[in-house]
Amino acid sequence: MSKTNDPSGTAMKVLEHPRLAWLIRRLAVWFVIAQYRWTSQVHIRFKHLTNYRLFRYEDLLAAPETVLRELCEFIEVDFTEDMLEPQKGRHEHQPSSLTGKRQKAFDASAAVRWQAVISSFDKWIITVLTKQSMKRLGYDPKTHPIFRVGQKPRPDIYRQAALNS
């Protein structure tokens, strides 16, 4: 979703071509939809391979330790507790396309922040046109723990949601 509001991409094009702002934003939304659908098709093609595994951003934010342990197991490296605190690292982080801030720690609200910057129509059209792709990726925004309003994501809920998918 950040592609629809990317300060160094879409936003710059809108500033350069203000008369085409509506069209540029529509094309960005369609690009997001097309890319998401293509990604789900790639996932279906490769999911049977032993050197492929799907890791979802929302899962990482909902239960960082669970996902990082699974990732470490998959790539055959040891999990260390410091992986749960990326903010202590010395590397630079890309600024958020929505807030402009450099968030270094796992921030569950980052997974839902995009909803505040797109129109309800765009959210609806994206949801409708990516519903089948979400299903292919084992993702349901209605039941995913990251979308539980006002609640801190809990790893036990994440595990249950993962088992159900």
C-alpha positions in Angstrom: 0.0 0.0 0.0 2.9 2.3 0.5 3.3 2.4 -3.3 0.1 4.5 -3.5 1.6 7.2 -1.2 5.3 6.8 -1.8 7.0 10.2 -1.2 9.8 9.4 -3.6 7.6 7.9 -6.2 3.8 8.5 -6.5 3.9 11.7 -4.5 6.7 13.1 -6.6 4.8 12.3 -9.8 1.7 14.0 -8.5 3.7 17.1 -7.7 5.4 17.1 -11.1 2.0 16.6 -12.9 -0.8 18.0 -10.7 -3.3 17.8 -13.5 -2.8 14.1 -13.7 -2.9 13.5 -9.9 -6.2 11.5 -10.0 -4.9 9.3 -12.8 -1.5 8.8 -11.2 -3.2 7.7 -7.9 -5.6 5.4 -9.8 -2.6 3.8 -11.6 -0.8 3.3 -8.3 -3.7 1.5 -6.8 -4.1 -0.7 -9.9 -0.3 -1.4 -9.8 -0.7 -2.5 -6.1 -3.6 -4.8 -7.1 -1.7 -6.3 -10.1 1.5 -6.8 -8.1 -0.4 -8.5 -5.2 -2.2 -10.8 -7.6 1.0 -11.7 -9.4 2.8 -12.4 -6.1 0.0 -14.8 -5.0 0.4 -16.7 -8.3 4.2 -16.9 -7.8 3.6 -18.3 -4.3 1.3 -21.0 -5.7 4.0 -21.9 -8.3 6.8 -22.2 -5.7 5.1 -23.2 -2.5 6.0 -26.9 -3.0 9.7 -26.2 -3.2 11.9 -27.0 -0.1 13.9 -23.8 -0.5 10.8 -21.5 -0.5 8.6 -20.3 2.4 6.1 -17.5 2.7 6.6 -15.1 5.5 4.0 -12.4 5.8 4.8 -8.9 7.1 1.6 -8.8 9.2 2.6 -12.0 10.9 6.1 -10.6 11.7 4.5 -7.6 13.3 1.9 -9.6 15.2 4.3 -12.1 16.6 8.0 -11.2 15.9 9.5 -13.9 18.0 7.4 -16.7 16.5 8.1 -15.6 12.9 11.8 -14.9 13.5 12.2 -18.4 15.0 10.5 -20.0 12.0 12.7 -17.9 9.7 15.8 -18.9 11.5 14.8 -22.5 11.4 14.1 -22.3 7.7 17.4 -20.7 6.8 19.2 -22.9 9.3 20.7 -20.2 11.6 20.5 -19.8 15.3 17.8 -17.5 16.7 19.2 -14.9 19.1 17.1 -12.6 21.4 18.7 -9.5 19.9 16.8 -10.2 16.7 13.8 -9.0 18.5 15.3 -5.6 19.0 16.3 -4.3 15.6 16.3 -0.7 17.0 19.6 -1.6 18.7 21.3 -2.3 15.4 23.6 0.2 13.6 21.9 0.1 10.2 19.8 2.8 8.7 16.1 2.2 8.1 14.0 3.5 5.3 11.6 6.3 6.3 7.9 5.3 6.3 6.1 6.4 3.2 3.2 7.4 5.4 4.8 9.1 8.4 8.3 10.0 7.1 9.7 8.6 10.4 12.4 6.0 10.6 10.8 3.2 12.7 13.4 0.7 13.9 11.5 -1.4 16.3 8.7 -3.8 15.4 5.6 -1.7 15.3 2.3 -3.5 14.9 0.4 -0.4 14.0 2.5 -0.1 10.8 0.5 -2.9 9.3 -2.8 -1.0 9.5 -1.6 2.6 9.2 -2.2 2.6 5.5 -5.9 2.5 6.1 -5.9 6.1 7.3 -4.4 7.5 4.1 -6.4 5.9 1.3 -10.0 6.4 0.5 -12.6 3.9 1.6 -13.3 3.2 -2.1 -9.7 2.4 -2.7 -9.6 0.1 0.3 -12.8 -1.6 -0.9 -11.6 -2.1 -4.5 -8.3 -3.4 -3.4 -9.9 -5.8 -1.0 -12.4 -7.0 -3.6 -9.8 -7.5 -6.4 -7.3 -9.2 -4.2 -9.6 -11.4 -2.2 -8.7 -14.6 -4.1 -5.0 -13.7 -3.9 -5.3 -13.2 -0.1 -6.8 -16.6 0.0 -3.9 -18.1 -2.0 -1.5 -16.5 0.5 -3.4 -17.9 3.5 -4.3 -14.4 4.6 -7.7 -13.2 6.0 -7.8 -9.5 7.1 -11.0 -10.2 9.0 -9.4 -12.7 11.3 -5.7 -11.8 11.3 -4.6 -10.8 14.9 -2.9 -7.6 13.6 -6.3 -6.1 12.8 -7.7 -6.5 16.3 -8.5 -2.9 17.1 -7.1 -1.6 20.4 -5.5 -4.9 21.3 -1.8 -5.7 21.5 -1.1 -8.6 19.1 -0.6 -11.9 21.1 1.6 -14.7 19.8 -1.0 -17.3 21.0 -3.7 -15.8 18.8 -1.2 -15.6 15.9 -0.4 -19.3 16.3 -4.1 -20.2 16.3 -4.7 -18.1 13.2 -1.7 -19.7 11.5 -3.1 -23.2 12.4 -6.5 -22.3 11.0 -5.1 -21.1 7.6 
